[in-house]
Amino acid sequence: MSEAAISEQVVLELANVESAYGPIRAIRGVSLKVLRGQIATVLGSNGAGKTTILKTISGIIDPRKGQVHFRGRDITAQDPALIVQQGLSHVPEGREVFPLLSVRDNLLMGAYTRSDRDGVARDIESVFDYFPILRERAAQDAGLLSGGQQQMLAISRALMAQPELILLDEPSLGLSPKLTKEIFEIVVRINRERGTTILLVEQNANMALNASDYGYVLENGRIVMEDSCDRLREKDDIREFYLGMKDAGVRGERRWKKKKNWR
């Protein structure tokens, strides 16, 4: 694909973005692109700055430097409500559902920017098809759902805004392997069936690489590697440090002493 064709497909672009918490720089000169219809992932250990990237994109944190463009428009440091109205939804780490509202009312909160009541009703049925347990619990307070059910609700609430792009923060956090697999399968279905672009940050590198098309590796607030997920899975450092794999018959150094080459 030519440079011009790629440029036309870019939905989200970060250019040299730096964000901080007080004197502590959390991300440093981060640049990345997400193409329309793609699932892109940012891999990194706890504290690498993954969540800060998403909060900066959605306007929760104002960057100190750099620019964020969504659908060709500069949304740097805009009000989060305005960013949602432009077609970008954020599913935060830890789910953060409205615990005293019912499942159905949580979904309606996700559609607060919309006035097409018939369309909202159809979309509620659509998310119930993705997550049938939510249909069963529609009248139940969201705070009484299990962790996995709350994650399903948080994703469904984001879908109710009819976003072009969803920011998905650590969907596997605190969930069993079985539930994690189920949720990732639905995320891929949403992407393939609805064409929704997704930027995923995740510590479970194996799940993220299998679900995504393109990946970035974040270390200490900087992007140190990027490539298609198929190629990233074959990189020696990714295999050892993120997937826990070593070449058979090789006696490796102790992991905490070995340096990553990011080649």
Residue pairs with C-beta under 8 A, 6 or more apart in sequence:
1 9
6 33
6 35
9 35
9 36
10 33
10 34
10 35
10 36
10 69
11 34
11 35
11 36
11 70
11 71
11 164
11 165
11 197
12 32
12 33
12 34
12 57
12 68
12 69
12 70
12 88
12 165
12 197
12 199
13 31
13 32
13 33
13 34
13 68
13 69
14 30
14 31
14 32
14 33
14 53
14 56
14 57
14 66
14 67
14 68
14 69
15 31
15 66
15 67
15 68
15 69
16 29
16 30
16 31
16 65
16 66
16 67
17 27
17 29
17 30
17 31
17 53
17 56
17 63
17 65
17 66
17 67
17 68
18 25
18 27
18 28
18 29
18 30
18 63
18 64
18 65
18 66
19 25
19 26
19 27
19 52
19 53
19 55
19 56
19 61
19 62
19 63
19 64
20 26
20 64
21 52
25 221
26 49
26 52
26 221
27 49
27 52
27 53
27 56
27 218
27 221
27 222
28 220
28 221
28 222
29 65
29 66
29 222
30 49
30 53
30 66
30 218
30 221
30 222
30 223
31 66
31 223
32 40
32 42
32 216
32 223
32 226
34 40
34 165
34 197
34 199
34 214
35 197
35 214
36 164
36 195
36 197
37 191
37 195
37 197
38 197
38 198
38 213
38 214
39 187
39 188
39 191
39 197
39 198
39 200
39 211
39 212
39 213
39 214
40 198
40 199
40 200
40 212
40 213
40 214
40 215
40 216
41 199
41 200
41 201
41 202
41 208
41 209
41 211
41 212
41 214
41 215
41 216
41 229
42 50
42 53
42 199
42 200
42 201
42 202
42 215
42 216
42 217
42 218
43 202
43 203
43 205
43 208
43 209
43 215
43 216
43 217
43 218
43 238
43 242
44 50
44 201
44 203
44 217
44 218
44 219
45 203
45 219
46 203
48 218
48 219
48 220
48 221
49 218
49 220
49 221
50 169
50 170
50 201
50 202
50 218
51 93
51 169
51 170
51 201
52 61
52 221
53 201
53 218
54 90
54 92
54 167
54 169
54 199
54 201
55 61
56 62
56 63
56 68
57 68
57 70
57 75
57 88
57 90
57 167
57 199
58 80
58 83
58 88
58 90
58 167
59 75
59 77
59 78
59 79
59 80
59 82
59 83
60 80
60 90
62 77
63 76
63 77
66 76
67 74
67 76
68 74
68 75
68 76
69 75
70 83
70 86
70 87
70 88
70 165
71 86
71 87
71 164
73 86
75 82
75 83
75 86
75 88
80 90
84 90
84 113
84 161
84 163
85 113
87 161
87 162
87 163
87 164
87 165
88 163
88 164
88 165
88 166
88 167
89 110
89 158
89 159
89 161
89 163
89 165
89 166
89 167
90 158
90 166
90 167
90 169
91 154
91 155
91 157
91 158
91 166
91 167
91 168
91 169
91 171
92 154
92 169
93 169
93 170
93 173
94 170
94 173
95 147
95 150
95 151
95 153
95 154
96 154
97 106
97 142
97 143
97 145
97 150
97 153
97 154
97 157
98 105
98 106
98 109
98 142
99 141
99 142
99 143
100 141
100 142
100 143
101 109
101 141
101 142
102 138
102 139
102 140
102 141
102 142
103 134
103 137
103 138
103 139
103 140
103 142
103 145
103 153
104 124
104 138
104 139
106 142
106 153
106 157
107 124
107 127
107 134
107 153
107 156
107 157
107 160
108 120
108 124
108 160
109 157
110 156
110 157
110 158
110 159
110 160
110 161
111 120
111 123
111 160
111 161
113 161
114 120
114 160
114 161
114 162
120 160
123 159
123 160
123 162
124 160
126 159
127 134
127 156
127 159
127 160
128 134
128 135
128 138
130 152
130 156
130 186
130 189
130 190
131 152
131 153
131 155
131 156
131 186
133 149
133 152
134 149
134 152
134 153
134 156
137 145
137 149
142 150
142 153
145 153
147 174
147 175
148 175
148 176
148 179
148 182
148 183
151 171
151 175
151 179
151 183
152 183
152 186
155 166
155 168
155 171
155 183
155 186
155 187
155 190
158 166
159 166
159 190
159 194
159 196
163 196
164 196
164 197
165 196
165 197
165 198
165 199
166 196
166 197
166 198
166 199
167 199
168 187
168 198
168 199
168 200
168 201
169 201
170 201
170 202
170 203
171 180
171 183
171 184
171 187
171 200
171 202
172 180
172 183
172 184
172 202
172 203
172 204
172 207
173 203
175 183
180 204
180 207
181 207
184 207
184 210
184 211
187 198
187 200
187 211
188 211
190 196
190 198
191 197
191 198
200 208
200 211
200 212
202 208
205 238
205 242
205 243
206 242
206 243
208 215
208 229
209 215
209 229
209 232
209 233
209 238
209 243
210 229
212 229
213 228
213 229
214 226
214 227
214 228
214 229
215 226
215 227
215 228
215 229
215 232
216 223
216 225
216 226
217 223
217 224
217 225
217 226
217 232
217 238
217 242
217 262
218 224
219 260
224 260
224 262
225 232
225 235
225 237
225 238
225 262
227 235
232 238
233 239
233 243
235 263
236 247
236 261
236 263
237 260
237 261
237 262
237 263
239 245
239 246
240 246
240 252
240 255
241 255
241 260
246 252
252 258
